[in-house]
């Protein structure tokens, strides 16, 4: 009669043991994930590798990490998504002249310095989506002559006044708080005159002003902006001419003070001064 009870007891102990072991698996996995997320750059990475995957490594692109990247001159594809990068500093990828694909998505990038992508003459695809970028300097992409794909989705961009490579054929801009004011006018003109395809065009809309909210930025009506552009261009041109002439006059007066002391010289110099403005 004792045998069935012993069997039940043994079975109970066995099941409890299995459950206990299974419960220990989850913390172990979590610990591995945590270790991975705190792991930075590998120390023994092959420098001749063409595709470099460095996702989920808590990379910030500090000085040591940038130095590490600069050693990989044969890298063609570099994946740095899902790290903790906040600033893209000048010359961060300098020396990676063969780089064609650069993925910086899903970081915390808020600042992009103007020469951040210097030296990347062969870059064809740049992924900057899902960051915190509020502003991009006008010449940031100007030297990326081979760029074909640019993804800026889901950032904090209200406007863009940048020089974009003519070779671009795909651009993604949705999920940004676009301000459809005259600050966006030149970029809107570019969008309407380029051959590049804008991804999610109908969902790339104005956040402000209220009168244009949810209007696609490509077709939103921006009244009087063209007149303002012409006025500003004229003002800049006039200021440049006046500044140039004042500089020339100051230089002229500085070199001919002796000749200005006589009355006859004054008449001659007035005539000469007049010719400076006519030129």
Secondary structure, DSSP 8 states (H G I E B T S, - for coil): -HHHHHHHHHHHHHHHHHHHHHHHHHHHHHHHHHHHHT----SS--TT-SEEE--SS-----HHHHHHHHT-TT-SEEE--SS---EE-TTTTTT-TT--EEE--SS---EE-TTTTTT-TT--EEE--SS------TTTTTT-TT--EEE--SS--S-------TT--EEE--SS-EE-SGGGHHHHHHHHH---EEETGGG-BEEESGGGTTSBTTT---TTHHHHHHHHHHHHHHHHHHHHHHHHHHHHHHH-TTGGGSHHHHHHHHHHHHHHHH-
